[in-house]
Amino acid sequence: MIEIKNLCKSFGEKEVLRGVNLRIENGEALAIIGPSGCGKSVLLKHIVGLLLPDQGEVYVEGKNIRLLSATELYKVRKKFGFLFQGAALFDSMTVEENISLPLVEHNGGMEKSAVSRIVAEKLELVGLPGIEKLKPSELSGGMKKRVALARALVTNPGYILY
């Protein structure tokens, strides 16, 4: 569960978040919509501790993000998958390398065959089997977004932020 209490954040004179209160239960899907610059990305960055609030609190599974050590914060961040607006794939890497990046970073000792199997499963899940060796430049825009989704899912996160 994610809970946000009275979250406030400003950048200089620009007040971006003013007293945001939000509770997201496990299994719940939530969409926050609004115009560019209204604070959607700033809110997501607070949830994973990339930004700290000027005022208020952010809790992930009962843990106050502001009070966590670097090690504890790293553990919380591992529970999240991220899907970026522009896919954010690395052009110099293959599809398999892009998708496996979170696995390699979080589970350095995992055997290559296991990593390849998991990548293949996630590509199947998003309807793109057999494209592991392609580069992002060889993919359509929709395919890139599905590869990015496969990367967000590869560690079986408890939460996915879009």
Secondary structure, DSSP 8 states (H G I E B T S, - for coil): -EEEEEEEEEETTEEEEEEEEEEE-TT--------TTSSHHHHHHHHTTSS--SEEEEEETTEEGGG--HHHHHHHHTTEEE--TT----TTS-HHHHHHHHHHHH-TT--HHHHHHHHHHHHHHTT-TT-TT--GGGS-HHHHHHHHHHHHHTT--SEEE-
